[in-house]
Amino acid sequence: MTTASTTKLASLLEKSGLFNPEQIADLLQKQQQTGMSITDTVVSQGLAREDRFLEALAAAMGLPFVRLGDSAIESAVLEKLSTKAVFQYNVIPVSMENGTLRVATHDPFIPGLVDALRMASGMKVRLALSPTADISKAATKFYGVGADTLERMIQDDRIEVTPEEDILKKDLGEEGDQEASVVKFVNQIIWEAYKDRATDIHLEPMETSLRIRYRIDGVLHQTPVPAHLKRFQASLISRIKVMANMDIAEKRLPQDGRISLKIRGEDIDVRVSTMPTVYGESVSLRLLMRHSGLLGLDKLGLEPPDETLLKKLITKPHGILLVTGPTGSGKSTSLYAWLHTINSIDKRIITIEEPIEYEMAGINQIHVRSEIGLTFAVGLRHILRQDPDVIMVGEIRDRETAEIAIRAALTGHLVFSTLHTNDAAGAITRLVDMGIEPFLVASSLEGLIAQRLVRRLCPNCKRPRETDEMFLESIGFPQERRSEGTIYEAVGCEDCRNTGFMGRTGIYEIIVVSDYIRPMVVARASSTEIKQMAIKHGMRILRHDGWTKVLKGITTIEEVLRVTEDAEDMTET
């Protein structure tokens, strides 16, 4: 049915110059059938990008088109609309002039939008058009994550935190308004982190505020939160503890728990840790990608020669293969990639881990539970009675675990594990320091891999940089390699949260424990001597693998220097 509004909309679509008459008729029909906005209909039909459509529509309507990006909006302007109005209509006030409030929206055809905004602000309202993502990001930036939910909690007139006795008595399906709002707020925090590719969320109580930070690509970023969040600190932390099956009455001791939840169709697994601090319990949430996080060997960032070498090592019939590096360097991801590569019907693979970060089909995975006596050493001892071909031990932490792993390797099993050392050669001296006889280390070890994670440059905003020859020489960048590629620098754009980086990749050094290394191990040579021998036989150290990534335009010089500073106390000779 044709109405005045559809006729006007059809005229505007025609005036935009993006559609022919058949497309316009089809768009109007689909919009009436689905009830979606015309913007969402255009995008869902694949007829135009949202930003291009809105820019053309703005020109047809005589409205400004704005990209919010890093725009600074004055607090006096933001205060003209309540948080409720901003999130209800997905709009944001952008400027104020001569008694008129300019408000950005992605859908200027919402019935009664201008009137509703005029009543909410008490001012004349003029619209501007802006993409949905821009508005959402700006709303989160200026009002904080979950600001609409927090405002609803404040308006409940139940501003004081819910007593813990009440939380314990309530069934989760019979929560009051504030409890439901707390649940929604926690879910919003987790969902925003998930969307931003965060691996960790930290809720940190300060004296007058509750700080929330996300770790994205290995770097912490503070997340904007509503001003009154501190008032609900106890409720939020109690809610997280309830979700993780932790004791909410115990605030004096650290606790660990786990949450499995579904938000907007996505299964998200979260590891929870609480720690008492001066101003309340600090909560750390680790987002685990059990189902979508598995990488193949080709996705780890290995250079072709290293990938070929590693494939030979992980398909050996027996021996120990160790991956080393500090916490957060991607060791677990590498172990899972190895298992994913060799997993087949003719191999029995058993792992013992703390925690199980990825669930893998066809592999028997054991979770360490120290409180009942199931330690790495105990679990590993019993795994040997289960006829395994390949064993993965999450981490070698003590002499007992190391001894059993070596015994397993010497009796025909292939063992994968990790150690916390700065470089590959350091794993040998670490095992000897644990009390393992050098001849056993030499006999059982097949390969040592050290790795770090560097942030990948955002492909949308990276740009070539001028390089100072003296600077390159001072950091040991090889003169002969400077013509191999272009060196880029990070810039920052909306796609990468203005960091200049998006995602991470690995840099590696690999030592094959062969005949020229084994005598040195038996003779108790230092890690420096072993490393020099490995370099002499072709090993590339972490930093030089990093230079390859720099010349390929994958990362920056500063990133390589940042993650290899502790490992590179010597240069290639």
Disulfide bonds with the S-S distance in Angstrom:
none
